Amino acid sequence: MRRFLVDKIIPTTGLVSITGKEARHISRVLRMEKGDTLVIMDGKGNLFESTIENIHYKEVKVKINKGIPPLPSSPIEISLGQALIKSHPMDYLIQKTTELGISSIALFYSERTVIKLKPDHLRNKMDRWMEIMKSSCRQCGRVTLPTLNPPLAFEEIIKNAPGKKTLRILLWENEDKTDLKKVLRSTRPLPHILTMVGPEGGFTGNEINLARQAGFKIVSLGKRILRTETAAVSLVSIIQYEWGDLNVSF
């Protein structure tokens, strides 16, 4: 069944109103009709099988039939610190890391960040990226939305990085001694991993030193030089395989 995100669901009311883009998608794109069944979710882990009672392009009213047990969440919380990059690569990065089960994305400006967004432009971008996250959750069956934090300075992200029960790693293409696999397989699994991925031009030596001083492990993904969006998706995939939910045998 098709899944749709609704900001607020109160099961006891019996009826739920779907508005905005989701209503237009149901009525105009999918051309669903009264009596059709669908799944609504609130982005906080709650899912309900529902039936369309009334349909209009501005509002779709559905009747809740029953709750649906959610899929188990990933056993590990992965936070991605990501330098701002160009629009299309950033769209791809957010879409794919959401599908892979990222818990949160903290955007940041670094010394080599070339993207500078004015407040109005940033708000529009944040709205767009949240819509991409919602679409990705519908696509892969995720029931909880990741958190997307507005950009901060690299130093601020590093300074406020959690330490307790958190593995902190920073991806750097020039690291030639420590790779990600070695770190993951030599470390007892922790409930939280904070990862840092730089901009198109990579991190500077000064930023690497700051991260080391803050307790980050500097790692590489091997000898290939990857685009930043490819590196971020690969990083999350590897972590999910080693510690998360991509290593389940069916």
Number of C-alpha atoms within 10 A of each C-alpha: 9 13 21 21 20 17 12 13 20 10 15 8 9 13 18 21 17 25 18 12 13 19 21 19 16 23 18 12 11 10 11 15 16 13 14 12 20 18 21 28 25 18 20 13 15 16 22 21 19 22 20 21 17 14 21 15 18 14 18 22 19 25 20 25 15 13 15 13 10 15 10 10 15 16 13 19 19 26 22 24 25 25 28 25 23 13 12 9 15 17 17 16 20 24 22 22 25 26 19 22 26 23 21 19 23 20 22 24 22 22 16 15 18 15 13 11 12 7 9 9 11 14 13 11 16 16 12 13 19 18 14 18 23 21 19 20 24 21 13 12 15 25 23 18 22 23 15 17 13 13 19 15 13 21 15 11 18 20 12 9 16 14 14 9 11 17 22 22 23 22 25 22 19 15 14 13 10 14 18 19 15 11 15 16 11 8 9 10 16 15 15 19 23 21 24 28 23 30 22 17 14 20 22 13 10 10 17 17 12 15 22 16 12 15 14 22 19 25 21 22 20 17 11 8 13 14 14 22 25 14 20 23 20 16 21 22 19 17 19 21 13 14 19 22 18 15 11 7 5 3
